[in-house]
């Protein structure tokens, strides 16, 4: 079954969601940039703090955009939206395992790394959405994306280019393209999961549709 996901139309769909939550997205972007700034420091302690905080921030982003797509009221800065120790640890393991798998692809050759990244694109979302560990999230993402690896890599590449446009546009544009890009990733995860749930045994054939 084909997975039709037109990024252009999803940008238009994400725009009103972004506008309605502009203030929260602005605060979340500032928080994200502060964490990234710590990572650019040469002091090892600040780099370590930045890495620990970046996983915390990643959870906040994923949980927030998923709630928005699901039309649930959400504030990433409220206590109930923040990760518990168990949730943080699950996401930490997922991110590390994901990075190791892609690194293995780079060691083999660059092309396998692209394919692996496409197959594991939903691992982080699965970890946050289902509160499950690294191995289970990696395995589930790998299984659910069978036959769609290159398509999903291409889609994620296009979304990444869209986000990069905001950085190129005097950097300030990233305050628009990054949140919208995150919303589109969440839409793709939700729509792909729904498609697989409705067609669990259907033979896969994927077609790239921009």
Secondary structure as the mmCIF struct_conf table of DSSP 4:
data_model
#
loop_
_struct_conf.conf_type_id
_struct_conf.id
_struct_conf.beg_label_comp_id
_struct_conf.beg_label_asym_id
_struct_conf.beg_label_seq_id
_struct_conf.end_label_comp_id
_struct_conf.end_label_asym_id
_struct_conf.end_label_seq_id
HELX_RH_AL_P HELX_RH_AL_P1 UNK A 7 UNK A 20
TURN_TY1_P TURN_TY1_P1 UNK A 21 UNK A 21
HELX_RH_AL_P HELX_RH_AL_P2 UNK A 22 UNK A 39
TURN_TY1_P TURN_TY1_P2 UNK A 40 UNK A 40
BEND BEND1 UNK A 41 UNK A 42
HELX_RH_AL_P HELX_RH_AL_P3 UNK A 44 UNK A 69
TURN_TY1_P TURN_TY1_P3 UNK A 70 UNK A 71
TURN_TY1_P TURN_TY1_P4 UNK A 76 UNK A 77
BEND BEND2 UNK A 78 UNK A 78
HELX_RH_3T_P HELX_RH_3T_P1 UNK A 79 UNK A 81
BEND BEND3 UNK A 82 UNK A 82
HELX_LH_PP_P HELX_LH_PP_P1 UNK A 83 UNK A 84
HELX_RH_AL_P HELX_RH_AL_P4 UNK A 85 UNK A 108
HELX_RH_AL_P HELX_RH_AL_P5 UNK A 110 UNK A 119
TURN_TY1_P TURN_TY1_P5 UNK A 120 UNK A 122
HELX_RH_AL_P HELX_RH_AL_P6 UNK A 123 UNK A 130
TURN_TY1_P TURN_TY1_P6 UNK A 131 UNK A 131
HELX_RH_AL_P HELX_RH_AL_P7 UNK A 134 UNK A 144
TURN_TY1_P TURN_TY1_P7 UNK A 145 UNK A 147
HELX_RH_AL_P HELX_RH_AL_P8 UNK A 149 UNK A 168
TURN_TY1_P TURN_TY1_P8 UNK A 169 UNK A 173
HELX_RH_AL_P HELX_RH_AL_P9 UNK A 174 UNK A 198
TURN_TY1_P TURN_TY1_P9 UNK A 199 UNK A 199
BEND BEND4 UNK A 200 UNK A 202
HELX_LH_PP_P HELX_LH_PP_P2 UNK A 203 UNK A 204
#
